[in-house]
Amino acid sequence: MNRITVFLIAVLTVPAIAQSLPESFSTGPAIPDHGPVAPQPADAFNLVPGESYRVLFDVASGSAEEHVLNRRLESVARFVNLHARAGIDPDDLQIEVVTHGGTLFDVLSREAYRERFGVAHPNADLLDALMAAGVTIYLCGQSASARGVAPDEIAPGVKIAHSAMTVLVRRQAEGWALLP
C-alpha cells in the first residue's frame, strides 16, 4: 500500500463528525452545501498537484439513524472539498462510489423515497451535488433486486452495476485506490 492510499484511508475512516462542528469547518468550494472541512496549513501533507487519482468509495453503511444524511456519502463530498481547497485540480480526481447493503435506499429518487417511507429524501440534494461535481455513483444490482427496488426508482444519474463486488474487483484491478 503506498503512502497516499494510507493517508486517504486514515482521513476517511475517522469516526463520523458530530452534528455540531467547530466554526472553522465550512463547506465548498466544489460542493457548496455538503462536505464540511477545516482549513489546514499550506504545507500539510496533500495529494500531489498535477497527478491523476482514481478513488473508489465502498459505501455499504451510513448513519445509525433512519432518514438522515448518510455520513459516508457526506465523506465523499468532504474528500472533494478538502482537495479542491488544497489546490488539487478537480479534473485530476476521478471519484466513484459503489453503494450496497444498508445504503440501498439512500440512492433512490426523491419520489421513490417519499413513496416508500412517507418522508422527504435526506440524501437527494447530496446525491445531486456529488454528481454535479463529477462523482459517479453505482448501485449494486444484486442489493436492489434482493430488496425489490426497480431501476426506475433509482435517483437520476445513479448507475446500476451487476454487483458491488463486481465494481470493487474491476476498479481495484484497474489500479483504483479503494476507500472502504
SVG drawing of the C-alpha trace seen along z (x, -y; Angstrom):
<svg xmlns="http://www.w3.org/2000/svg" viewBox="-46 -30 51 41">
<polyline fill="none" stroke="black" stroke-width="0.4" points="0.0,0.0 1.5,-3.4 1.6,-6.4 -1.2,-8.2 -3.5,-5.3 -2.6,-5.0 -3.3,-8.8 -6.6,-8.6 -7.7,-5.6 -6.7,-7.4 -8.5,-10.6 -11.8,-8.9 -12.1,-6.2 -12.1,-8.6 -15.4,-8.3 -18.3,-10.4 -18.1,-14.0 -20.5,-15.2 -23.6,-17.2 -22.1,-20.5 -18.6,-21.2 -16.3,-24.0 -16.7,-27.3 -13.5,-26.6 -15.3,-24.0 -17.2,-25.1 -18.3,-23.6 -17.2,-24.2 -15.7,-25.2 -16.5,-22.2 -19.7,-21.2 -21.1,-24.3 -23.7,-22.8 -22.0,-19.5 -18.7,-18.1 -17.5,-20.5 -13.8,-20.7 -11.3,-22.6 -8.5,-24.7 -5.0,-23.3 -1.6,-24.8 -0.3,-25.3 2.5,-22.7 0.1,-20.0 0.6,-16.6 -1.5,-16.5 -2.1,-14.8 0.4,-15.8 -0.8,-18.6 -0.8,-17.7 -1.0,-13.9 -4.2,-12.0 -6.0,-9.9 -8.8,-7.3 -10.6,-6.8 -13.4,-4.3 -15.5,-4.7 -17.2,-1.5 -20.4,-2.7 -22.3,0.2 -23.4,-1.7 -24.2,-5.2 -25.8,-6.6 -27.3,-4.6 -30.5,-6.6 -33.1,-6.3 -34.0,-9.1 -30.9,-11.2 -28.0,-12.2 -25.7,-9.3 -22.3,-10.2 -20.3,-8.0 -21.8,-9.8 -21.0,-13.1 -17.4,-11.9 -17.2,-11.7 -18.2,-15.4 -15.6,-16.2 -12.9,-14.5 -13.8,-16.5 -13.9,-19.8 -10.8,-19.3 -8.7,-18.7 -10.3,-21.5 -9.4,-23.8 -5.8,-22.5 -5.3,-23.4 -5.9,-19.9 -7.5,-20.4 -10.8,-18.6 -10.0,-17.2 -7.2,-15.2 -9.6,-13.4 -11.8,-10.6 -14.1,-9.6 -16.6,-6.8 -18.9,-5.4 -20.4,-2.0 -23.5,-1.7 -24.9,1.6 -26.4,3.2 -27.6,0.6 -27.2,-2.3 -29.5,-0.9 -32.4,-3.3 -30.0,-6.3 -29.8,-6.4 -33.5,-6.2 -35.1,-9.1 -36.9,-11.7 -40.3,-10.4 -39.5,-6.7 -38.1,-7.6 -41.2,-9.5 -43.4,-6.8 -41.6,-4.1 -41.0,-5.9 -43.5,-8.9 -40.8,-11.4 -38.5,-13.7 -35.3,-12.0 -32.5,-13.3 -29.7,-12.4 -31.3,-13.7 -29.5,-17.1 -26.2,-15.5 -26.5,-12.9 -27.3,-15.8 -24.3,-17.8 -21.9,-14.8 -22.9,-14.0 -22.7,-17.7 -19.2,-17.7 -18.3,-14.7 -18.7,-11.8 -20.0,-8.6 -22.4,-6.7 -23.2,-3.0 -25.9,-0.9 -25.4,2.8 -27.9,4.5 -27.9,7.5 -28.9,5.4 -31.6,3.7 -33.0,6.9 -32.9,8.5 -34.9,5.6 -37.3,5.2 -36.0,1.9 -36.8,1.4 -34.4,-0.6 -37.0,-3.3 -36.9,-4.0 -33.2,-5.0 -32.1,-8.6 -31.4,-10.1 -27.7,-9.7 -27.1,-6.8 -25.9,-3.8 -26.7,-0.2 -23.8,2.3 -24.1,6.0 -23.0,6.1 -20.9,4.1 -18.4,6.9 -18.0,6.5 -17.3,2.8 -14.8,3.4 -12.9,6.1 -12.8,4.4 -11.8,1.0 -9.0,2.4 -7.7,4.5 -7.6,1.2 -5.5,-0.4 -8.1,-2.5 -7.5,-3.4 -10.2,-1.8 -11.6,-3.7 -13.7,-1.2"/>
</svg>
